[in-house]
């Protein structure tokens, strides 16, 4: 695998002092959010870089950012790709791309803006779906819009690092820390999580990027709120990423080794066939936030 790695993602891939100062972060040395992740070495991406025998170059992640939207900090914005370069403008040998859960969570950049997210791009957005409440279902073209934006994002990555190997991670389900059952909402706004992962596959194929299909491995990861990994969840995400990267390279033995200690109790299981979680009393979606947790599955709820 490649020598130097940069990272492009959302809150799950941030760390204060590592991402550019203009970027919002979720993780920091003070462990503000109580995840146990108090150093960059504890993050999934640093563990992957070390596990691949590489070196870290730059992290262009921005907490709360979607791939979609116009202008910074949308993942499709060219400024995000430029943040992948090293301090002297050097291009990475590989880029770990792990972003899209906010597209799935909000359903559209209009909903994110209407919800008052600080990560919403500050620019004019398409208004034909803005009237739909940010707590409601996504528009019919939500996945198509995501796919187009994801493809543009990869084009931007290629423009700044034309020789870099881009690894696109699919979106795996998180599980509320300590819960014995899967807690993920698979159709939060009507479009299935798998539809977003299929879109990542298609966009990556067109761009000549590689896919680390972590979702296809069939495991949840430990997350403090169902989305943001705990320290243990970071170890699990790194194991999933390395396993999926090895699998994509045809290294079945390496895939099995990466998953050797993965807890079987975290095997993903779907327990609801509802067409949309929006409006369901068991899903936490308000005008100003979303949480990908099905309360029906929480023990004692």
Secondary structure, DSSP 8 states (H G I E B T S, - for coil): --SEEEEEESGGG--TTTB-TTS--S--TT-TTSSS--SGGGSHHHHHHHHTT-EEEEE---TT--S-SSSTTSTTSHHHHHTTS-TTS---SEEEEE--HHHHHHSSHHHHHHTT-TTS-SS----TTTTS-TTS---TTHHHHHHHHHHHHHHHHHHH-TT-EEEEE----EEETT-SS----TTTTSS-HHHHHHHHHHHHHHHT-EEE-SGGG-B-EEESSSSSB-HHHHHHHHHHHHHHHHHHTT-HHHHHHHTTT--GGGB-------S--TT-TTEEE-SS-EEEEEGGGSTT-
